[in-house]
């Protein structure tokens, strides 16, 4: 499991409650439709309910929780159609980023080195069987692809998809952990076509990768 917020953390209690609750939702420990209370989180952190209530309000604003007066909060399931929207956006942004990278071939070696470093982090999580950390590293790998395009606007947009990406990866791979090696192999392939500076092959490989993971 990825590390949960430390109860001895000097950060404000509301921030710690927010970080813990969000992590539980994104990793699927609190699945869609699950009802839980402020007291559940307060007890885990050793704080009062007031900062937890503040954290819940923040998460409701992010469409991760629905608050139910006098009962607690329900985790919002991934809305129908949202996953497809995220995948279409990712495919467009990642393909555009690589296209832009390949117009500056002198930057390709550095980008490839960064991608290989991100992949090794993800490989380590796979070897330990840590799915939440693997999903987080998966998002980081693809974010590294986008960063290689050096487009500040698309990088900010792509960062806004991070939470949804992590949640989708946990949902897609949790029931089939044997799929983790396939994801790693496909990331190797993506790196290979970037290194070969083959824009068309990258588009095909990315589509197959997203389909194989999320559209099975």
N, C-alpha and C positions, 0 to 999 in steps of 0.2 A: 504494500500500500504506500501511496505517497504520504509524506509527512503531514500530520494535522497541525494546526496552530498550537503553539506551546502555551499552556495555561499560565506560565510565568512570564509570558511576553509583556513588556511594559507598554505596548500599544493600548490606546483606549479600549475599554471593554466592548463598546459598540463595534469597533473595527474588528476586534477578534471574533465577536459573534457573527459578524458579516462574513469574514473569511472562512470560518469553520462551516457555517451553514451552506455557503456557496460551494465549497469543496465537496460537501456531502451530496449536494444535488448534482454537481457536474460529474462526479464519479459514479453516480447511480446508487450510492448507499442509501440515499433517500430517493426512491424511484418516483416517476410520474404518478400522480393520484394519491400519494402517501400523505396522510394527515398526521401532523405532529404539533407539539406545543412549545410555547416560549420556555416553559419549565424544563423541557428536555435539553435544550441547548444551554440554558442557564446552569443546569446541574453539571453538564460536561465541562463548563468553563469555570464554575465556581463564582458566578456573578449573579446580580439581581436580574429580574425580568425586564427592567426598564431599558438597558442597552440592547437586549435581545429584540425588544419590540422595535427599536430604532433600526436595527439590522434587518428585520423582517420587512419594514417599510421600504428600505432601499432595494431589497430583492424583489418586492412586489413591483416596484417601478421598473425593474429590469425584466419583468414578465417571467420570473422564475418561481414566484410564489403567489398564491391567492390567499389573502387573509380572511379568516372567518371569525367574526366577533365572538368572544367568550369561549372559543374552541381551539384556536391556533391558526395553523397555516397548512395549505395543501400545495404540494409540489405540482407546478403546471406541467402537464405532459407536453412533449414536442408537438406543436400544432400540425394537423394534416397539411401536407404540401410544403412545410417549412424546410424539411430536409432537402427536397428537390431544388428549392430556391437557393439554398446554401451551396449545393453542389454546382449548380449552374454558375453562380457568382464566382466560386473558387476556380472553376475551369477557365472562365474568361480571364480572371485576374492573373492566375499563374501562367497561363499561356502567353498573355501579353507581356508579363515580366520577363519571361525567357526570350521572347522575340526581341525585346529591347536590349537585354543583356547581349544577345548574339550580334547585335549591331556594333558592339564594342568588344571585339574578340580579345583584346589585351586584358580584359577584366575576367575572362572565363576561368583561367587557372585559380584565381583567388576565390571565385564563387564555388568552384568544384571542391576546393579544400574546405570551405566552410560547410558545404553540404555533407561531405564525408565525416566531418567532426560531429555534425548534428546526428547523422545516421549511427555513429558509434555510441552516442549517448542512448539512442533509442534501442540499439542492439543490447546494451547492458540491461535495460529494463526488461526486455523480452526474456533474456536469460534468467532473470530473477523471477519471472512470472508476475511482474508488477504491472497489471493492466492500467490502472489510473495514471501511473507515471509514463507508461508507454503511450497512452493517448495524448498526454501533455507533450511528450517528445515528438509525437507525430505532427501535432499542430506546429511545433517549433521547426520541424524539418521543412514543412510546406511554407511557413513564414520566411524561412531562409531563402527559398526559391523566389518569393515575391520581393524580398529585400534586395536580391541580386539585380533586379530591374531598376533600382534606384529612382523610383517614382514615389515621392513623398505622399501624394494624394491617395494612390492605390494602397500604399502601405498602411495608412491610417484606416482606410476602409476595411482592409483585410484583417487588421487587428480587432476590429469590431465583431468579427465572426468567430473569434477564438473560443469563447465559451460554448457556442453552438457546436463548433467542430469537436471539441473535447467530449461533449455529451453524446454526440452522434457516434464517435469512435467507440466509446465505452458500450453504447447500446448495440452497435454492429458487431463488435469483436468479443464482448463478454460471453455470449453463448458458445462461441467457437474459438477458444484460445489457441487452437492448433493453427489458426490462420495467421498468427503473428509472423512466422517465418516468411510467409508469402508476401506480406506487406513489406518486410525488409528487402526481399528480393526485388520487388517492384520499385522500391526506392533506389536500389542499386542501379536498376535499369534507367530510371529517370536521370540519375547522375551521369550515367554512361552516354546518354543521347545529348545531354548538355555539353559534356566534354567533347563529344564528336561534332558539336555545333550543328545539330540536325533539328531544325525547328519543326519540320513536319512530323518527324518521328516522335518528338516530345509531345506534341498535341495528341497523337494516337496513343502513346503510352500512358499519358495522364488520364485520358478518357477511360481506358481499360482499367487503370488502377482505381479510379473513383467508382466505376461500375462494379468491379469485383469486390470492393469493400462495402459499399453502401447500397448498391442496387441489386443485390443478389436475391 
